[in-house]
């Protein structure tokens, strides 16, 4: 006679990235009683670097969610337990089964985030006899699973509806940014007609579904409110104090900026530049489409290319201070960081080996980086290894600033607003397009001469963009 063995498996918050110790649970896509399969996404979490979907590494029935949405959980803490069913060969005495079950309950596989390997080194699992339940029953009898303990039924997250919770085997194909868009718009992906390759749901499919639903709706009363990517706290004058939790991206940014400001001696230099020719060059590239279809061209693209060209001429500025070895490390490639404002705060993803890209390749990488950052889907890898950064304060109408270095980097360039100003050009005062550049650098690595030469080169390239070809 065969027996069915059921035991509880616990899934812990995985190590979601280098140097990160905690993550916030943004949403659950399962609830107690749901059946889950190996690889199925059970929740989305936000780290200090990105929002990430977590897949469960085994099959079973959800018994308990240990934390509600919005909770911040340390890495290694149990977040969900699942009742796992197994098949035993022959019926064993009832008294002996509970003794053998704990030794067999933990397989070799460990919970890790997709894209990261398991942690090295052994871990010791403490005995939890009170949380492991073994039920022995004849195989032909389709008895239901043991009822969940009282705390399971009272879990606060069970009451929160999740639009995209999928039954086993019925999960539509879609990329994470598309899933996020559907969730924000309140769209069930199962109701969307896919048009992408191999039945993949695209962003256009989601928008088309929303438009079709709106067209067949009853006489419009008030437009449906679109949920924001993340709740935004708005302070209104005269309404009293507003407290905003310091966590996630904001917390990580604050810690990094304090560490940088009090570790690296900052120096900032400024220069005003006539960028009239650069602005004309940008318009020409847009109209001609010579960089490729669907490639966005902006002044930021040429600022990035100018900085990369200047670094190629002065590679010593692409350096890092190694305190432990008491060495200056001149980096072999330029990983160009671009400060991006997102609903979760300011982040600085970087383009790997930006200095080795053509102008069209740099434009494509820049557009992809910005789109991914705005969706909150920047991967931990894209946030690591930056060597120099550009912050575009001009998009806010700001002329310039004194940017603080990202930890581990030697320089950061602020690109200010482009304004029409009176300017001496060919001996006459005429209106020209002018911007202000500010370069902050670590004075341990970069002296005044090197910093000035780099900034002067960037200015010269933006004043005469044709030099991007001859100097590059």
N, C-alpha and C positions, 0 to 999 in steps of 0.2 A: 504494500500500500504506500502510495506516494504522499508526501506532505508539502504544504505550502508554507514557506517561512517569510514573515514580514518583519522588517526592522527599520528603524529610523536612521536616515542619513542626514548629516548636517552640511550645509553649504556655507562657507565662510567668505567674508569680503576679501577678494583676492588682492594680490599686490598689483595695483593698477598702474604703476610707473615708477621710474627711478626717483628716489627721494620723497615719495608721497606716502603718507602714513594714514590718511583718512579719506573718506568720500561721502558725499551726501546722496541719499536715495531720492531721486527725482520722481519716479513713478514705479508702481508695480504693474505687471501685465498678467499676473496670476493671483489667485486667492485660495484659501483653504478649501480642499475638496477637488481642485482642478488636477487633471492628469498632465504630467509633463514628460517630455522625452529628452534624451541626451542631445544637447546642442540647442535646445529651445531657449529663447530669451525670456527671462523671468522678471528682470527689472532694468531700469536705466539709472545710472549713477553719475554724479558730477564730481570730478576731482578739481584740483587747482589748475588743471590744464585743459580739460575737455570733458564733454559728456560722452559716456560709453555705455553700450548695452552689455549686460552680463548674461551669458548662457549657462544653463544648469548642466553639470557633467554626468548626469545619470537619469534613469527613468524612475517613475513612481507617481505617488499622489501627494500633493501638497498637504502637510499637516499643520504648519504654523508659519506665519510671517512674524519675525521677532521685532521689527521696527516699522513705524509708520512712514509714509512719504514725508520728506522734509527733514528726516533725522540724519545727523552726521555720525558715521560709524567708523571705528578704527579698523585698519587692515587686520585680518585674522579673527574678527568677531563673527560669530554665527549670525546669519541674517535670515535663513529659511531652513526648515526641516522638511524632509520628504520621506514618506513611507515607501520602502523599496521591497518589491516582491521577488522571491527566488524560488527555485525548485530543488528540493532535496531528493535523494535517490530512494531510500527506503524509510519506512516509518521508524522513528527512534523513540525510546521511552520519553514520555512527556517531561520527566524530571531532568533528563540529560540535555534536552534541546536548548534551554536557556544558557547552559554553561558553554556550549560550543558556539552559539551564535555570535557573541561579542568578538571571538577570535576571527570569525569569517566575515564580519560585517564591514571591515575597512579594506577595500581593494587598493591596488598600488597606485591608481590614478589619483592625482591631486587637482584641486580646483585652482585653475589659473585663468587669467584673462586671455582672450584671443590675441595672439601676437606676442605673448610673453611665455617663456618656458617656466617649468616648475622651479621653486626655490631649491637651491642646493643645500645639502645638509639634512640630517634627520630631524624630525619633530616627534615629540612624545605626546601621545594622545592619552589624556587622563580618563580613568574609568567613569562611565556614566550609566550605571546599571539602571538608574531610575528613568532614563530616557530611551532605553532600548526595550522594545516589546516584541516578544516572539509568540505567534499564534500558530498552533498545530491543528490542522483540520484535514479530513479526508479530501483528496483532490477532486472527486466528482462533485462535491458540494460547493456551489458558487456562493459561499457566504460572503457578505460585504465586509469591507475593511473595518478594523476596530474603530469605534467612535473616538473623535479627537478629545483630548482633555479640555476642561473648562476654559483655560486661558486662550485656546485656539479660537473658540467661538466668539470670544470677546475682543479679538485682535482689532484695533481701531482701523487698520488698513482695509479690512474686509468690506467696510461700508463704502469705500471710495470706488466708484465705477471706473473701469479702465476701458476706453473705447476699443483699443486694439488687441485685447486679450483674444488669443486664437485657440480654437480647439486643436487637439493633436491631429497632425496630418492635414490641416486646412490652413496653413500659414501662407498668405500671398507672398510672392517674390518682390522685394523692393529694397533699395539701398537705405541705409540709416537716415540720411537727410530727408528722403521721401517719407519715411515712417514718421519722422518728427513733424514734417509739414502736415501730414494727414492727421496726426494727433492734435496739433495746434488748431486745425480747422474743424475738428470733431468728425472726421470722416472715417468710416469703417472701410479698411482697405479691401475687405472681401466683397464689397459692393461696387468697387471700381473696376471698369473694364481696362485690362492692360493692353498697351500697344507696343511696349518695348520688346527687344529680342528675348526669345524663350519665355514669353509671358511675364516679363518684368514690368511692374507698375512704375511709371515715370512721374515727374513733377507735373508735366502737362496733363497726364491722365487724371491726377487729383484735382487740378484746377478745372478741367473739363467736367468732372463729376459734380463739383460744387456749382458750376454755372448751370448745368442741366437741372440740378435739383432746384435752383433758384427760379429757373424759367417755368417749371411746372408747379411751383408752389402757389398757394392761395393768394388773393390780392395782398400785396405787400403792406405790412403794418410798419414794423421797424426792422431795419436790416439786422441780421444775426450778428452778434458780437464775435469777433475773431479773438480767440485766446492768445495773449502774448506769449512769446517764447519763455519768458520768466516774469513772475510778478514784479512790477516796478513800483517802488515806494516813492510817492510824490509828496513833497512837503509844501503846504499851503500857508501863506502868511496869516498869522492871527489864529491858527488852530492849535497851537501848543507844540511841544517837542515831538519829534518823530525819531524813533530808534531803528536803525538798520543793522541787522546782524552782520558781524565781520566774519565772513567765511568764504570758502571757494576761491574764485579768482581774485576777489578783492583782498582776501587775507594773504594769499601768496604774493600778490603784487606789493602789498604794504611791507611784508617782511623782506622781500628782495630789494626794494628801494632803500629801506633803512640800512640794510647790510651794505649796499653799494655806496650810499652817501657817506657812511662813516668808515669805509675801508679804503676806497680809491680817492686820491686827491683830484678833484674835478677842476678842469680849466675849460672855459667856454670862449670861443672866438666868433665874431659876427662879420658878415659881409653882405652888402646890397648888390644885386645883380640885375642887369638889363636882360630880361629873358624874352624880349619881343621875338627874336628869331626862333627861339625854342617853341613858343606858342604857335607860330606859323608852321613850324615843322610838325607839331602835334596835329594841327588841322589837316595838313597835307596827308599825313599817314592815315588819319581817319577817313578822309574822302577817297583816297586811292585804294584802301584795303590791301596794300602791298604786304602787310605783315600776316595776312591770312583772314579768312572769314571768321566772324564771331570773336575776333581778338579785340579786346578793349584797349584803346590807346589813351593815355592820360599824361599830363605833365610829370606825375610821379614816376612813370616809366622812364622818362629821360633823366630825371634826377637820379634814379637808381643806376642807370647805365653810366652816368657821369661819375658817380661815386665809385662804382666798380672799376672804371677806367683809371681814376686817380689812385685807387689802391693798387692796381697793377703796376703803376709807375712808382709807388711808394709802399711796397709790401710790408714794411716794418710796422705800419699802423694796424695791420691785421694780426694782432698779437694778444697774448694772454700772460698774466702774471702767475707764476707757479711759486707760491709762498713756501711750500714744503721743500722743494728742490732749490729754492733761491735762484730761479732761472726765468728768463723771458722766453716764451715759446712763440715763435712766429709761425702762424698757422699756414698749412699747405694749400687750403682752399678757402674761399670766402662763402660763408653761410649767411646770407643777407636777411636780417630780421626786418619785418615790417610791422610797426605798431598798429593794431586793429581794434577799433571800438566794437564791442559785441554786447548783446543784452546782459551777459554775465560779467561784464567789466572789460578792462583793457588787457589784451594779450599780445604777445610778440612771437608769432610763428616765423619760421625762417625758410628761405629757399636754399636748398642744399646745392653747393657748388655753383652759386649764381654767377661767379666770375667766368665760368667756362661756358656760359650760354650765349647764344646769338640774341639779337634784339627781339626777334619774334618769339624765341624760346623763353626769354625772360618775361615778355608780355603775357604769354600763356600761363606761365608758372605764377606770376603775380595775380592774374585774374582768378585762378583756381584757389590760391592761398586766401584771398579776400573773401570769396564766396563760402569756402569751407569754414572760415573763422566766424562769419556772420551767422551761419547755421549752428554754431556751437559744436561742430564736429571735428575740430582740429585734433589730430592724433598726438599723443605724448611725444612721439619721435620728432614731429615737426616743431615742437616747442624746445627741443634740446639741441645743443651744439652750435648756437648762433655765435658769430664772430664780430659782426658790426650791424648797426641798426639805423633805420630811417623812421622818423616820426613825422607824419604829415599834419602839422597843426594848422596849416593854411585852409583846410576844409572847414574849419570852424570860424574862419575870418580873422584868425590870429596872425600877427605879423611875424613873431618869433618867440623864443623862450630859451630857457637854460635847461635842456633835457638832462636827466640823470641816467648814467650808464646802466645797462643791464649787467648783472653780476657776471664776471668772467670775460667781459668784452672791453676793448680799449677805446672805442669811439662810438658816438651816436650823432647823427645829423638831423637837425630840425629843418623842415621845409615850410616856410611861411606862406601867407596869402599872396597871390599875384595881383598887384594893383596898378592902375594907370596913373603915372606920376610924371611931373615935369622932369626932363632929363637932358643933359647936354649930349647931343648926338651929332657928330660931324660938325662941331663948332656952333650948333644952334640948340636952343632950348625947345624941345618938342615933347609931346606926350609919348611915353614908352611904357611897356609892361615890365614892372619891377617887382622883385621878391627879395626877401631877406633870408639868408641861410645862417644857421648857428651850429657850430661843431663843438661838442663837449668831448674831452678825452682824458684818459688816465695819465696824470703827469709822471707817474712812475715809469710808464712805458713810452710815452710820447712827449718829447720836449716841444718847446714853442716853435722851433723851426719846422719840424716835421708836421705838426698840426697845421701850421700856417700854409705850408706847401700843398698839403692835401686839400684844404679849403679853397685855396687860390686856384688849384686845378679844376675843382668842381665848378667854381664860378666861371672860369674861362670856357669850359666845355658847354655850359648852359648859355653863355653869351654868344658862342659860336658853335652850334651843335654839329656842324660839318666836321669839326675836329674829333668827334666821336669815332669817325671812320679812320682818320689819319693817325690819331693817337692810340686807337685800340689795336 
